[in-house]
Amino acid sequence: MVDWQSWRKHVGRTIDERGRWYGLGNADGEPLMTLPEPLGDGLAAPEQWMEASDIEFKMPAITPSGELHPAYQKLIGDALDHIDASGRVSVDDAEDFTLLAAWRGHDGEIIRRGGLVVNPNAEDPDNDGVPQTLTIPALNAADVWNTVFAVSWPAAWWAAKPYDKTSDESGLEYSRAWKMARVELAGQSMFTFKEGKAGFVIRRLAQESLDAMMMTQADPDGMRWVDDPFHVVEVPEVDSSPVISLEARDGTLWDTVAAQAKNAGVILGAKMWWPGDKPILCWNQAASTMTPGQVDISPSVGESKRTLSYRSFPHAMVVLTVKEVKNA
């Protein structure tokens, strides 16, 4: 269990002393260690539309006491113990990590950013076998907009049953089973057409798409991801964005809404949230026991079962945001 209170105090103290905190977390965004001050300009995490680019952090690989930094051991050293016959890290043994960052905003509240670490590397300029620097590239948390589909027919995804796929179509066996689910795509515009205030339309599409995709995935014990989500869409108290129309055709959320968002003067982004941070105004969590009609945030007939309120969560979350540009 993560001692979130202690970590929050430590991060706050580090920010007060250094201006920013950098850390390494596990795949779920739970902090594992604090990283030293970076070499160079630190961490860049853009939040503008069409800029969900990668982020990068460069640090000394050696501690002041002359030992290899624990981050090097986690990201590079441990992986070397799992090299397969082809010289690659075994997929079965690969462990995922997140790069985390935090600083204070203009209002004094702590802002959190981060993303999944990809292809870390160490530099040994002296070629003596002792790395001097460690570079940690990571995906921006906002890249969720690029990896979640704008689901055209959420009901079909809701009915999909996850199953283990153990081989490809030619019969080649996988080293481990993959969780798959068969879904249907809508072919009629009456199902895919969305109209309303830009902020609401985009947030609704994002949340329902997240719910649908998480419903098709399950943990080894059978729990659907939708029953324990790690992503949520934040909703503001006031939405004064202009009216837009768009179609959900199963492309990525980013490709589906980015142009309309820019024209409507709203920015797509994402942030990290920790237990103890201010509660998030969002729709109530969907559950695998709900019917497709109950999951619908804005049904054509009847009242929605999805209510808005301020909510907290027991673990770290990635929060998708759609913010209006002032004086746009």
C-alpha positions as CSV (number, residue, x, y, z in Angstrom):
1,M,0.0,0.0,0.0
2,V,1.2,3.5,-0.8
3,D,1.4,6.0,2.1
4,W,-0.1,8.8,0.0
5,Q,0.0,11.3,2.9
6,S,3.7,10.8,3.4
7,W,4.4,11.1,-0.3
8,R,2.3,14.3,-0.5
9,K,4.3,15.9,2.3
10,H,7.6,14.8,0.8
11,V,6.6,16.1,-2.7
12,G,5.4,19.4,-1.2
13,R,8.6,19.9,0.7
14,T,10.7,19.1,-2.3
15,I,8.8,21.6,-4.4
16,D,9.3,24.3,-1.7
17,E,13.0,23.5,-1.7
18,R,13.8,22.9,-5.4
19,G,10.8,24.4,-7.3
20,R,9.8,21.1,-8.8
21,W,9.6,17.4,-7.9
22,Y,10.5,14.6,-10.2
23,G,9.9,10.9,-9.5
24,L,9.7,7.4,-10.9
25,G,6.4,5.5,-10.5
26,N,5.0,2.1,-11.3
27,A,2.7,1.3,-14.1
28,D,-0.3,2.6,-12.1
29,G,1.4,6.0,-11.4
30,E,2.2,5.1,-7.7
31,P,5.5,6.8,-6.7
32,L,8.5,4.5,-6.1
33,M,11.3,7.0,-5.7
34,T,12.3,10.7,-6.0
35,L,14.7,11.5,-8.8
36,P,17.6,14.0,-8.5
37,E,17.5,17.4,-10.1
38,P,17.7,17.0,-13.9
39,L,20.6,17.8,-16.2
40,G,19.6,20.6,-18.6
41,D,16.1,22.1,-18.7
42,G,14.3,19.3,-16.8
43,L,11.0,18.0,-18.0
44,A,8.9,19.5,-20.7
45,A,5.2,18.5,-20.8
46,P,3.2,20.5,-23.4
47,E,-0.6,20.9,-22.9
48,Q,-1.6,22.6,-26.1
49,W,-3.8,21.0,-28.8
50,M,-2.0,18.7,-31.3
51,E,1.1,18.7,-29.0
52,A,0.7,15.4,-27.1
53,S,4.4,14.9,-27.7
54,D,6.8,12.8,-25.8
55,I,8.5,14.1,-22.7
56,E,12.1,13.4,-21.6
57,F,14.1,13.6,-18.4
58,K,17.9,13.4,-18.2
59,M,19.7,12.8,-14.9
60,P,23.0,11.6,-13.4
61,A,23.3,7.8,-13.4
62,I,25.7,7.9,-10.4
63,T,24.7,9.1,-6.9
64,P,26.9,11.6,-5.0
65,S,28.3,8.6,-3.1
66,G,29.5,7.0,-6.3
67,E,26.9,4.2,-6.6
68,L,24.6,3.5,-9.5
69,H,21.3,5.4,-8.9
70,P,18.3,3.1,-8.0
71,A,16.4,4.5,-11.1
72,Y,19.2,3.1,-13.3
73,Q,18.8,-0.3,-11.6
74,K,15.0,-0.3,-12.1
75,L,15.0,0.9,-15.7
76,I,18.2,-0.6,-17.1
77,G,19.9,-3.0,-14.7
78,D,16.9,-5.2,-13.9
79,A,15.9,-5.4,-17.6
80,L,19.4,-6.8,-18.4
81,D,18.4,-9.9,-16.3
82,H,15.6,-10.7,-18.8
83,I,17.3,-10.7,-22.2
84,D,16.0,-13.4,-24.5
85,A,17.9,-15.3,-27.1
86,S,17.4,-12.6,-29.7
87,G,19.0,-10.0,-27.5
88,R,15.7,-8.3,-26.6
89,V,14.1,-7.8,-23.2
90,S,11.5,-10.5,-22.8
91,V,8.0,-9.1,-23.1
92,D,6.7,-11.5,-20.4
93,D,9.2,-10.1,-17.9
94,A,9.1,-6.4,-18.9
95,E,7.9,-4.1,-16.1
96,D,6.2,-0.7,-16.9
97,F,7.1,2.5,-15.1
98,T,5.9,6.1,-15.2
99,L,7.8,9.4,-15.1
100,L,6.2,11.8,-12.7
101,A,6.6,15.5,-12.1
102,A,4.9,18.1,-9.8
103,W,5.1,21.8,-9.2
104,R,2.9,24.6,-7.8
105,G,0.5,26.5,-10.0
106,H,-0.3,30.2,-9.8
107,D,-3.0,29.5,-7.1
108,G,-0.5,27.5,-5.0
109,E,-2.1,24.1,-5.8
110,I,0.2,21.4,-6.9
111,I,0.1,20.5,-10.6
112,R,1.0,16.9,-11.5
113,R,2.1,15.5,-14.8
114,G,3.6,12.3,-16.1
115,G,3.5,9.5,-18.5
116,L,4.6,5.9,-19.3
117,V,8.3,5.4,-19.6
118,V,9.5,4.1,-23.1
119,N,13.0,3.0,-24.0
120,P,15.2,4.5,-21.3
121,N,18.9,4.5,-22.0
122,A,22.2,5.2,-20.3
123,E,25.2,7.0,-21.7
124,D,28.8,5.8,-21.0
125,P,31.0,8.5,-22.7
126,D,34.2,7.1,-21.2
127,N,33.5,3.6,-22.4
128,D,34.6,2.2,-19.1
129,G,31.4,0.3,-18.3
130,V,30.2,2.9,-15.8
131,P,27.2,4.9,-17.1
132,Q,27.3,8.7,-16.4
133,T,23.8,9.8,-17.5
134,L,20.4,8.2,-17.6
135,T,17.8,9.5,-20.1
136,I,14.2,8.6,-19.4
137,P,11.8,9.3,-22.3
138,A,8.1,9.0,-21.6
139,L,4.7,9.5,-23.2
140,N,2.8,12.6,-22.2
141,A,-0.3,11.7,-20.1
142,A,-2.3,13.7,-22.8
143,D,-1.4,10.9,-25.2
144,V,-4.5,9.1,-23.9
145,W,-6.4,11.2,-26.4
146,N,-4.3,9.5,-29.1
147,T,-4.8,5.9,-27.8
148,V,-8.5,5.8,-26.9
149,F,-11.0,5.2,-29.8
150,A,-14.0,7.5,-30.3
151,V,-16.5,4.6,-30.0
152,S,-19.3,4.8,-32.6
153,W,-21.5,2.2,-30.9
154,P,-20.8,1.9,-27.2
155,A,-23.5,-0.7,-26.7
156,A,-21.7,-3.1,-28.9
157,W,-18.5,-2.7,-26.9
158,W,-20.5,-3.1,-23.7
159,A,-21.7,-6.5,-24.9
160,A,-18.2,-7.7,-26.0
161,K,-16.7,-10.5,-23.9
162,P,-12.9,-10.6,-23.3
163,Y,-11.3,-13.9,-24.3
164,D,-7.7,-15.3,-24.4
165,K,-6.1,-15.4,-27.9
166,T,-3.2,-17.8,-27.8
167,S,-2.1,-17.9,-31.5
168,D,-2.4,-15.8,-34.7
169,E,-4.5,-16.7,-37.7
170,S,-1.7,-19.0,-39.1
171,G,-1.6,-21.0,-35.9
172,L,1.7,-19.5,-34.5
173,E,1.5,-19.8,-30.8
174,Y,2.1,-16.6,-28.7
175,S,4.5,-16.8,-25.7
176,R,1.5,-15.6,-23.6
177,A,-2.2,-15.2,-24.2
178,W,-3.6,-11.9,-25.3
179,K,-6.9,-10.5,-24.0
180,M,-9.1,-9.8,-27.0
181,A,-12.7,-8.8,-27.5
182,R,-14.9,-8.7,-30.7
183,V,-16.8,-5.4,-31.2
184,E,-19.2,-4.1,-33.8
185,L,-18.9,-0.6,-35.4
186,A,-21.9,1.6,-36.3
187,G,-22.5,2.2,-40.0
188,Q,-25.4,4.6,-39.6
189,S,-25.0,8.3,-38.9
190,M,-27.9,8.3,-36.6
191,F,-25.7,6.4,-34.1
192,T,-22.5,8.4,-34.6
193,F,-23.7,12.0,-34.8
194,K,-23.1,14.2,-31.8
195,E,-24.2,17.8,-31.3
196,G,-24.2,20.2,-28.4
197,K,-21.8,22.5,-26.5
198,A,-18.2,21.6,-27.5
199,G,-17.1,21.0,-24.0
200,F,-20.0,18.7,-23.2
201,V,-19.9,16.8,-26.5
202,I,-16.2,16.1,-26.2
203,R,-16.2,15.2,-22.5
204,R,-19.2,12.9,-23.0
205,L,-17.6,11.2,-26.0
206,A,-14.3,10.8,-24.1
207,Q,-15.9,9.3,-20.9
208,E,-18.3,7.0,-22.8
209,S,-15.4,5.8,-25.0
210,L,-13.2,5.2,-22.0
211,D,-16.0,3.2,-20.3
212,A,-16.6,1.1,-23.5
213,M,-12.9,0.3,-24.0
214,M,-12.4,-0.6,-20.4
215,M,-15.4,-2.9,-20.5
216,T,-13.7,-5.0,-23.1
217,Q,-10.6,-5.6,-20.9
218,A,-10.2,-7.7,-17.8
219,D,-7.6,-8.6,-15.2
220,P,-6.4,-12.2,-14.9
221,D,-8.9,-12.6,-12.1
222,G,-11.7,-11.6,-14.4
223,M,-12.3,-8.1,-13.0
224,R,-13.3,-5.8,-15.9
225,W,-11.2,-2.6,-16.0
226,V,-14.3,-0.5,-16.0
227,D,-14.9,-1.6,-12.4
228,D,-11.6,-0.1,-11.3
229,P,-10.7,2.7,-13.7
230,F,-7.5,4.6,-13.8
231,H,-8.8,7.3,-16.1
232,V,-11.6,9.8,-15.7
233,V,-12.9,12.9,-17.5
234,E,-13.1,16.1,-15.5
235,V,-16.2,18.3,-15.9
236,P,-16.3,22.1,-15.1
237,E,-19.1,23.7,-13.2
238,V,-19.8,26.0,-16.1
239,D,-19.6,25.2,-19.8
240,S,-19.8,28.3,-22.0
241,S,-18.3,26.7,-25.1
242,P,-20.0,27.1,-28.5
243,V,-22.2,24.5,-30.1
244,I,-20.5,22.0,-32.4
245,S,-21.4,18.8,-34.4
246,L,-19.1,15.8,-34.9
247,E,-19.2,12.2,-35.8
248,A,-17.7,9.3,-33.8
249,R,-16.3,6.9,-36.4
250,D,-14.0,4.8,-34.3
251,G,-10.9,6.8,-35.0
252,T,-8.9,8.1,-32.0
253,L,-10.4,10.7,-29.8
254,W,-7.7,13.1,-30.8
255,D,-8.3,12.7,-34.6
256,T,-12.1,12.9,-34.0
257,V,-12.3,16.1,-31.9
258,A,-9.0,18.0,-32.1
259,A,-10.0,20.2,-35.1
260,Q,-13.4,21.0,-33.6
261,A,-11.9,21.7,-30.2
262,K,-9.4,24.2,-31.7
263,N,-12.2,26.0,-33.6
264,A,-14.4,26.1,-30.5
265,G,-11.5,27.5,-28.4
266,V,-11.0,24.5,-26.0
267,I,-7.8,22.8,-25.1
268,L,-7.5,19.0,-24.7
269,G,-5.2,18.0,-21.9
270,A,-4.5,15.5,-19.1
271,K,-3.1,15.6,-15.6
272,M,-2.2,13.2,-12.8
273,W,-4.3,13.1,-9.7
274,W,-3.3,11.6,-6.3
275,P,-5.4,10.6,-3.3
276,G,-5.7,13.7,-1.1
277,D,-5.8,16.1,-4.0
278,K,-9.0,18.1,-4.5
279,P,-12.0,15.9,-5.5
280,I,-12.7,15.8,-9.2
281,L,-16.1,16.9,-10.6
282,C,-17.0,14.0,-12.9
283,W,-19.7,11.6,-13.8
284,N,-20.3,8.6,-11.5
285,Q,-18.3,5.5,-12.4
286,A,-19.7,3.0,-14.8
287,A,-19.9,-0.6,-13.7
288,S,-19.9,-3.9,-15.6
289,T,-23.3,-4.7,-14.0
290,M,-24.9,-1.7,-15.8
291,T,-26.8,-2.0,-19.0
292,P,-25.7,0.0,-22.1
293,G,-28.7,2.3,-21.5
294,Q,-27.6,3.1,-17.9
295,V,-24.1,3.9,-19.1
296,D,-25.3,6.5,-21.6
297,I,-24.6,10.0,-20.3
298,S,-27.2,11.7,-22.4
299,P,-29.8,9.2,-23.6
300,S,-32.3,10.1,-26.3
301,V,-35.2,8.9,-24.1
302,G,-35.5,9.1,-20.3
303,E,-33.2,10.4,-17.7
304,S,-29.5,9.6,-17.4
305,K,-28.3,7.4,-14.7
306,R,-24.9,9.1,-14.8
307,T,-24.8,11.9,-12.2
308,L,-22.2,14.6,-11.7
309,S,-20.5,15.1,-8.3
310,Y,-17.1,15.7,-6.7
311,R,-15.4,12.4,-6.3
312,S,-12.1,11.0,-5.0
313,F,-10.4,7.7,-5.7
314,P,-8.3,5.3,-3.8
315,H,-5.3,5.3,-6.2
316,A,-3.6,7.6,-8.7
317,M,-5.7,8.7,-11.7
318,V,-5.1,10.2,-15.2
319,V,-7.6,13.0,-15.5
320,L,-8.6,14.1,-19.0
321,T,-9.4,17.8,-19.3
322,V,-11.2,20.0,-21.8
323,K,-10.5,23.6,-20.9
324,E,-11.9,26.7,-22.5
325,V,-9.4,29.3,-23.7
326,K,-10.2,32.6,-22.1
327,N,-10.9,35.5,-24.5
328,A,-10.6,33.1,-27.4
